[in-house]
Amino acid sequence: MISLQIKPRGRPIKKLPSTIELDLATATAESLYTRLSAYTGLSRDRLRLTKGSDGSVVTAKRESGKDVMVEELGLRDGSTVFVKDLGPQVAWRTVFVIEYLGPLFIHPLLLYVVRPYVYSPSLEPGQELPPPTQTQTLLCALVVLHFLKREYETFFIHRFSGGTMPFRYIFRNSAHYWVLSGVNLAYSLYTPAASPAASWWPAALNADNNPAVVYSMVALWVFAQISNFKTHLTLRNLRPANSTKRQIPKGYGFDSVTCPNYSFEVLSWVCVWVLSGGNWAASLFILTGTSVMFLWAQKKEKRYRKEFGSAYKKKRNVMIPGIL
């Protein structure tokens, strides 16, 4: 048996014991987290343990998903462990579900339910609200199908290396989808004006007047969605269930750029942008999303180079071959 000194990191934690005894031969890091969770009444995900000797985080699982023994951590009788309360947490999967629910419901709600109440005040006296155009109906369908796919992937495809995130971040993360791709995009796309297209958009490329634009963009959108799904399957298969193991992604798209899943994501939204006639809200959403994904892709490229060294084939572009 060993006795560990337990101290709070930062603000005091109610009911946190000053010491805790463990059987060094059988105790796991996970059991240490579990016991401290039981003592404090805080969920296990709220706690972060660090060693007093070097400040490193007490890791509960190996990459393979197997438990780490306390003895492996270098903790001995009298060692100090600091405990930090991270605050209320929410599962990453839950965050993704909530993010995508916004535009998934906002678009059909605005187009088919509340459209008369939203746009009627802007009409001239006696003017009737025109029904949605075929292009507006198509745009709504593509947006809804996109986020239905996202929800499916969240439940059945994605494997998350991190279990939770601070609850307060859910509002920041959701704003991008609920505001930019939700309220703002929907309000601009389903306007009662003749077309949501920008004034500078060439009339020959207007989806309302050119079936070739519609068919080609829908076909390209389907290709982009399938390709994006395929890259997500590749990423899923790199990480065994219940593990945090990292491997080098290879194959479809990954041999050309770091994050082809982002590439195909952008491509699908470019199709929506073209069908909308360069609509300003669609432009804003694409520019914002592309900028954020580009930064993420750059970080992933740096991480791959650092983590895998010479085994990783460096990429000149992280998202779009020859461009980004």
NUBAMI-364230 format. One record per residue (C-alpha): x negated, z negated, y; residue number from 1. Coordinates in steps of 0.02 Angstrom, whole numbers. Layout:
<nodes>
+--------+--------+--------+-----+
!     px !     pz !     py !  nr !
+--------+--------+--------+-----+
!      X !      Z !      Y ! NUM !
...
+--------+--------+--------+-----+
</nodes>
This chain:
<nodes>
+--------+--------+--------+-----+
!     px !     pz !     py !  nr !
+--------+--------+--------+-----+
!      0 !      0 !      0 !   1 !
!    -54 !     35 !    178 !   2 !
!     16 !    -23 !    344 !   3 !
!     30 !    102 !    487 !   4 !
!     41 !     52 !    670 !   5 !
!    191 !    137 !    750 !   6 !
!    196 !    164 !    938 !   7 !
!    312 !    266 !   1050 !   8 !
!    244 !    416 !   1144 !   9 !
!    323 !    424 !   1315 !  10 !
!    486 !    330 !   1339 !  11 !
!    526 !    179 !   1228 !  12 !
!    627 !    210 !   1069 !  13 !
!    755 !     80 !   1019 !  14 !
!    734 !      0 !    849 !  15 !
!    566 !     84 !    822 !  16 !
!    466 !    -31 !    707 !  17 !
!    291 !    -84 !    760 !  18 !
!    226 !    -61 !    583 !  19 !
!    279 !     26 !    425 !  20 !
!    212 !      5 !    249 !  21 !
!    187 !    151 !    130 !  22 !
!    124 !    175 !    -46 !  23 !
!    -22 !    292 !    -15 !  24 !
!    -14 !    361 !   -191 !  25 !
!    165 !    424 !   -178 !  26 !
!    213 !    431 !      7 !  27 !
!    242 !    601 !     86 !  28 !
!    242 !    645 !    269 !  29 !
!    425 !    692 !    252 !  30 !
!    466 !    518 !    187 !  31 !
!    379 !    445 !    340 !  32 !
!    489 !    550 !    453 !  33 !
!    643 !    502 !    352 !  34 !
!    609 !    315 !    360 !  35 !
!    576 !    317 !    547 !  36 !
!    735 !    417 !    570 !  37 !
!    832 !    284 !    474 !  38 !
!    754 !    143 !    575 !  39 !
!    788 !    221 !    746 !  40 !
!    955 !    304 !    707 !  41 !
!    887 !    468 !    776 !  42 !
!    899 !    630 !    677 !  43 !
!    740 !    681 !    589 !  44 !
!    728 !    839 !    697 !  45 !
!    718 !    735 !    856 !  46 !
!    558 !    650 !    802 !  47 !
!    381 !    716 !    823 !  48 !
!    242 !    614 !    746 !  49 !
!     61 !    629 !    800 !  50 !
!    -95 !    543 !    735 !  51 !
!   -176 !    419 !    851 !  52 !
!   -349 !    472 !    795 !  53 !
!   -345 !    651 !    858 !  54 !
!   -171 !    682 !    927 !  55 !
!   -130 !    814 !    796 !  56 !
!     50 !    832 !    738 !  57 !
!     95 !    753 !    571 !  58 !
!    145 !    906 !    469 !  59 !
!    278 !    873 !    336 !  60 !
!    270 !   1038 !    241 !  61 !
!    137 !   1162 !    190 !  62 !
!    161 !   1347 !    221 !  63 !
!    222 !   1361 !     42 !  64 !
!    360 !   1235 !     79 !  65 !
!    282 !   1097 !    -28 !  66 !
!    271 !    918 !     38 !  67 !
!    113 !    855 !    122 !  68 !
!     54 !    686 !     56 !  69 !
!     13 !    549 !    182 !  70 !
!   -157 !    531 !    102 !  71 !
!   -197 !    712 !    144 !  72 !
!   -167 !    677 !    328 !  73 !
!   -314 !    558 !    335 !  74 !
!   -203 !    409 !    377 !  75 !
!   -272 !    244 !    316 !  76 !
!   -226 !     60 !    326 !  77 !
!   -211 !     15 !    510 !  78 !
!   -200 !    196 !    571 !  79 !
!    -91 !    226 !    723 !  80 !
!     52 !    350 !    725 !  81 !
!    138 !    395 !    888 !  82 !
!    323 !    439 !    887 !  83 !
!    403 !    547 !   1020 !  84 !
!    591 !    571 !   1043 !  85 !
!    615 !    757 !   1080 !  86 !
!    794 !    730 !   1134 !  87 !
!    952 !    810 !   1061 !  88 !
!    911 !    961 !    953 !  89 !
!   1008 !   1113 !    894 !  90 !
!    967 !   1229 !    749 !  91 !
!    893 !   1398 !    794 !  92 !
!   1024 !   1483 !    687 !  93 !
!   1162 !   1397 !    786 !  94 !
!   1083 !   1455 !    949 !  95 !
!   1080 !   1636 !    890 !  96 !
!   1262 !   1627 !    835 !  97 !
!   1318 !   1559 !   1003 !  98 !
!   1213 !   1685 !   1101 !  99 !
!   1291 !   1834 !   1015 ! 100 !
!   1469 !   1768 !   1017 ! 101 !
!   1475 !   1793 !   1206 ! 102 !
!   1466 !   1983 !   1218 ! 103 !
!   1551 !   1999 !   1048 ! 104 !
!   1712 !   1927 !   1122 ! 105 !
!   1692 !   1967 !   1307 ! 106 !
!   1691 !   2157 !   1288 ! 107 !
!   1852 !   2181 !   1187 ! 108 !
!   1934 !   2040 !   1286 ! 109 !
!   1900 !   2126 !   1452 ! 110 !
!   1943 !   2301 !   1391 ! 111 !
!   2102 !   2263 !   1294 ! 112 !
!   2172 !   2097 !   1357 ! 113 !
!   2126 !   2046 !   1534 ! 114 !
!   2082 !   2217 !   1608 ! 115 !
!   2245 !   2231 !   1707 ! 116 !
!   2218 !   2060 !   1785 ! 117 !
!   2034 !   2091 !   1826 ! 118 !
!   2044 !   2264 !   1904 ! 119 !
!   2221 !   2276 !   1975 ! 120 !
!   2178 !   2184 !   2138 ! 121 !
!   2052 !   2322 !   2177 ! 122 !
!   2180 !   2463 !   2162 ! 123 !
!   2272 !   2542 !   2306 ! 124 !
!   2455 !   2488 !   2333 ! 125 !
!   2565 !   2579 !   2208 ! 126 !
!   2416 !   2641 !   2107 ! 127 !
!   2428 !   2611 !   1920 ! 128 !
!   2282 !   2553 !   1815 ! 129 !
!   2226 !   2702 !   1710 ! 130 !
!   2201 !   2672 !   1523 ! 131 !
!   2024 !   2657 !   1456 ! 132 !
!   1936 !   2823 !   1431 ! 133 !
!   1870 !   2878 !   1262 ! 134 !
!   1694 !   2843 !   1322 ! 135 !
!   1740 !   2666 !   1375 ! 136 !
!   1821 !   2635 !   1206 ! 137 !
!   1667 !   2703 !   1119 ! 138 !
!   1550 !   2595 !   1223 ! 139 !
!   1650 !   2440 !   1179 ! 140 !
!   1644 !   2484 !    994 ! 141 !
!   1455 !   2509 !    997 ! 142 !
!   1425 !   2344 !   1087 ! 143 !
!   1538 !   2248 !    967 ! 144 !
!   1462 !   2329 !    813 ! 145 !
!   1287 !   2289 !    878 ! 146 !
!   1324 !   2105 !    897 ! 147 !
!   1420 !   2096 !    733 ! 148 !
!   1260 !   2159 !    652 ! 149 !
!   1162 !   2027 !    747 ! 150 !
!   1277 !   1890 !    682 ! 151 !
!   1263 !   1955 !    503 ! 152 !
!   1073 !   1954 !    515 ! 153 !
!   1077 !   1778 !    587 ! 154 !
!   1175 !   1712 !    437 ! 155 !
!   1100 !   1814 !    296 ! 156 !
!    935 !   1895 !    347 ! 157 !
!    831 !   1794 !    469 ! 158 !
!    718 !   1654 !    410 ! 159 !
!    664 !   1536 !    547 ! 160 !
!    492 !   1455 !    551 ! 161 !
!    556 !   1321 !    670 ! 162 !
!    708 !   1219 !    624 ! 163 !
!    773 !   1166 !    793 ! 164 !
!    752 !   1181 !    980 ! 165 !
!    803 !   1064 !   1125 ! 166 !
!    992 !   1071 !   1149 ! 167 !
!    975 !   1102 !   1336 ! 168 !
!    890 !   1269 !   1303 ! 169 !
!   1048 !   1340 !   1227 ! 170 !
!   1120 !   1368 !   1402 ! 171 !
!    964 !   1458 !   1463 ! 172 !
!    952 !   1568 !   1308 ! 173 !
!   1137 !   1609 !   1306 ! 174 !
!   1142 !   1660 !   1489 ! 175 !
!   1049 !   1823 !   1450 ! 176 !
!   1183 !   1878 !   1327 ! 177 !
!   1340 !   1800 !   1401 ! 178 !
!   1300 !   1856 !   1578 ! 179 !
!   1194 !   2014 !   1571 ! 180 !
!   1260 !   2096 !   1412 ! 181 !
!   1426 !   2006 !   1421 ! 182 !
!   1518 !   1982 !   1586 ! 183 !
!   1409 !   2091 !   1696 ! 184 !
!   1396 !   2239 !   1577 ! 185 !
!   1578 !   2233 !   1523 ! 186 !
!   1644 !   2222 !   1701 ! 187 !
!   1541 !   2372 !   1753 ! 188 !
!   1576 !   2480 !   1600 ! 189 !
!   1765 !   2462 !   1596 ! 190 !
!   1799 !   2495 !   1779 ! 191 !
!   1960 !   2594 !   1817 ! 192 !
!   1853 !   2722 !   1909 ! 193 !
!   1843 !   2894 !   1831 ! 194 !
!   1679 !   2850 !   1746 ! 195 !
!   1557 !   2704 !   1740 ! 196 !
!   1417 !   2831 !   1768 ! 197 !
!   1297 !   2810 !   1913 ! 198 !
!   1319 !   2926 !   2062 ! 199 !
!   1151 !   3009 !   2029 ! 200 !
!   1189 !   3045 !   1845 ! 201 !
!   1195 !   3233 !   1806 ! 202 !
!   1373 !   3292 !   1777 ! 203 !
!   1314 !   3398 !   1630 ! 204 !
!   1261 !   3240 !   1539 ! 205 !
!   1422 !   3145 !   1572 ! 206 !
!   1489 !   3087 !   1403 ! 207 !
!   1669 !   3113 !   1460 ! 208 !
!   1638 !   3300 !   1480 ! 209 !
!   1503 !   3339 !   1352 ! 210 !
!   1539 !   3305 !   1167 ! 211 !
!   1358 !   3351 !   1124 ! 212 !
!   1299 !   3198 !   1221 ! 213 !
!   1422 !   3087 !   1127 ! 214 !
!   1378 !   3150 !    953 ! 215 !
!   1191 !   3150 !    981 ! 216 !
!   1187 !   2976 !   1058 ! 217 !
!   1300 !   2900 !    925 ! 218 !
!   1191 !   2977 !    789 ! 219 !
!   1033 !   2910 !    872 ! 220 !
!   1116 !   2740 !    894 ! 221 !
!   1158 !   2732 !    708 ! 222 !
!    977 !   2780 !    665 ! 223 !
!    911 !   2644 !    781 ! 224 !
!   1026 !   2511 !    709 ! 225 !
!    982 !   2554 !    529 ! 226 !
!    796 !   2558 !    572 ! 227 !
!    807 !   2391 !    661 ! 228 !
!    894 !   2316 !    510 ! 229 !
!    760 !   2387 !    395 ! 230 !
!    620 !   2307 !    497 ! 231 !
!    712 !   2141 !    493 ! 232 !
!    720 !   2152 !    304 ! 233 !
!    532 !   2182 !    302 ! 234 !
!    503 !   2026 !    406 ! 235 !
!    620 !   1924 !    297 ! 236 !
!    528 !   1974 !    138 ! 237 !
!    362 !   1918 !    212 ! 238 !
!    419 !   1736 !    212 ! 239 !
!    478 !   1653 !     51 ! 240 !
!    631 !   1543 !     70 ! 241 !
!    599 !   1366 !    133 ! 242 !
!    422 !   1404 !    188 ! 243 !
!    328 !   1440 !    350 ! 244 !
!    204 !   1559 !    271 ! 245 !
!    148 !   1704 !    380 ! 246 !
!     92 !   1874 !    319 ! 247 !
!     45 !   2039 !    397 ! 248 !
!    198 !   2152 !    416 ! 249 !
!    170 !   2328 !    351 ! 250 !
!    271 !   2483 !    314 ! 251 !
!    412 !   2566 !    409 ! 252 !
!    369 !   2558 !    594 ! 253 !
!    241 !   2419 !    577 ! 254 !
!     97 !   2538 !    548 ! 255 !
!    124 !   2614 !    721 ! 256 !
!    166 !   2465 !    833 ! 257 !
!    166 !   2276 !    822 ! 258 !
!    354 !   2251 !    838 ! 259 !
!    454 !   2405 !    785 ! 260 !
!    608 !   2294 !    774 ! 261 !
!    600 !   2281 !    964 ! 262 !
!    570 !   2468 !    977 ! 263 !
!    729 !   2511 !    884 ! 264 !
!    825 !   2378 !    979 ! 265 !
!    779 !   2460 !   1143 ! 266 !
!    819 !   2632 !   1074 ! 267 !
!    995 !   2579 !   1026 ! 268 !
!   1027 !   2515 !   1202 ! 269 !
!    955 !   2673 !   1279 ! 270 !
!   1092 !   2766 !   1185 ! 271 !
!   1222 !   2651 !   1264 ! 272 !
!   1140 !   2680 !   1432 ! 273 !
!   1151 !   2869 !   1414 ! 274 !
!   1333 !   2861 !   1359 ! 275 !
!   1370 !   2752 !   1511 ! 276 !
!   1291 !   2881 !   1625 ! 277 !
!   1146 !   2772 !   1683 ! 278 !
!   1265 !   2630 !   1730 ! 279 !
!   1175 !   2502 !   1838 ! 280 !
!   1226 !   2352 !   1731 ! 281 !
!   1164 !   2438 !   1574 ! 282 !
!   1002 !   2480 !   1666 ! 283 !
!    979 !   2299 !   1718 ! 284 !
!   1009 !   2234 !   1542 ! 285 !
!    887 !   2359 !   1464 ! 286 !
!    750 !   2326 !   1592 ! 287 !
!    767 !   2138 !   1573 ! 288 !
!    774 !   2142 !   1384 ! 289 !
!    629 !   2266 !   1368 ! 290 !
!    520 !   2161 !   1483 ! 291 !
!    552 !   2003 !   1384 ! 292 !
!    525 !   2087 !   1215 ! 293 !
!    365 !   2169 !   1278 ! 294 !
!    294 !   1998 !   1322 ! 295 !
!    347 !   1929 !   1152 ! 296 !
!    267 !   2078 !   1065 ! 297 !
!    104 !   2053 !   1159 ! 298 !
!     99 !   1871 !   1105 ! 299 !
!    131 !   1921 !    924 ! 300 !
!    -10 !   2048 !    929 ! 301 !
!   -131 !   1916 !    995 ! 302 !
!    -72 !   1793 !    862 ! 303 !
!    -93 !   1920 !    722 ! 304 !
!   -270 !   1961 !    779 ! 305 !
!   -317 !   1777 !    791 ! 306 !
!   -232 !   1722 !    630 ! 307 !
!   -279 !   1865 !    514 ! 308 !
!   -443 !   1925 !    591 ! 309 !
!   -519 !   2081 !    516 ! 310 !
!   -379 !   2092 !    386 ! 311 !
!   -260 !   2144 !    525 ! 312 !
!   -262 !   2321 !    591 ! 313 !
!   -259 !   2306 !    781 ! 314 !
!   -120 !   2400 !    869 ! 315 !
!   -148 !   2495 !   1031 ! 316 !
!     38 !   2483 !   1075 ! 317 !
!    152 !   2337 !   1035 ! 318 !
!    323 !   2419 !   1055 ! 319 !
!    327 !   2604 !   1097 ! 320 !
!    192 !   2720 !   1028 ! 321 !
!     85 !   2791 !   1168 ! 322 !
!    181 !   2697 !   1303 ! 323 !
!    198 !   2508 !   1282 ! 324 !
+--------+--------+--------+-----+
</nodes>
